[in-house]
Amino acid sequence: MRGIRVVWWGHHVSAQPREFRVWIRLSFARLLSDVFLCYTDVGIAYLLEHGFRKGRVFATGNTIDLAAVQEAMAEWTDERLGKFKIEHGIFKKRVLSFCGVLREKVRVDVLLHALKCLKGKRSDVHLLIIGNGDKYEEWKRLGNDLGLSDSVTWVGELRGQKKLAPWFLSSEIFAYPGRIGLSLIHAFSFGLPVVLNDNKDNHGPEYVVFNPGVNGIAFRENDAEDLAEKLDKALANEKFKLMGQNGKSYVEANYSMSSMVSRYSEAIECAAEI
């Protein structure tokens, strides 16, 4: 009403969308904003189909600071990383990792049950769980109840790429059984292939970066046995690690921080010129 131009920044559709709620939210966005800034290019097409004006919708290409990841990785030589693995009891282990806030939607319980199944075939597999949250103690007890106390390292919460780097670099696969978002970009930035659930509507916008068979594989949602089977196949496939490099190359080419800043600027400048 005061003539101030408004850029509305948000998801075009969040995970597990409910049609009526999406309609209400987007109706407010159309009414109150001059420009809509969503997370990925997929959102632009969706918003244009739902009544937003062409030339008024932009996407950030939501990402993390990839340069900070590269800087952190460069500090870890093979010799130093080997000592780190020995220190933390994961030397010569087949290491899987999860990183995120431990809340219901990430379904680490499914991953623990899958690990229990997988241990029957691979005694050398080990899981790193990086993060904290309201499910931390519950899921740690579950792991112990499943007899996995020697097969899981509960790393806890870590902040900053330099602290995270040795754990990611010690891993072969990034396994995320629940609803993934920016963690997908994070895994690819370290060159890790991913294993995700197959419910396309159950993820954040960043899921658009996932390309099954190219940079990772999918398992049936909430099916621990299928997750275990997919992890076993991935560990048996020497070429699977190349999928992580595919993911790394893709995000470096398409999801740089400089590109994200440029896209933000473009949306703001468009609003200012209206």
Protein Blocks (a to p, Z undefined) as FASTA:
>chain_A
ZZpacdddddfbdghiafklmmmmmmmmmmmpmbdcdfbfklmmmmmmnopaehiaccek
iacdfklmmmmmmmmcfklmmmmmmmnopghiacddddddddfklommmmmmmmmmmmmm
mmmbccddedddjklmmmmmmmmmnopmmmcccebjaedjklmmmmmmmpmbdcdfbdcd
klmmmmmmnopacdddfbfklccfklmmpcghkloccddehilklmmmmmmmmmmmmklm
mmmmmmmmmmmmmmcfklmmmmmmmmmmmmmmZZ
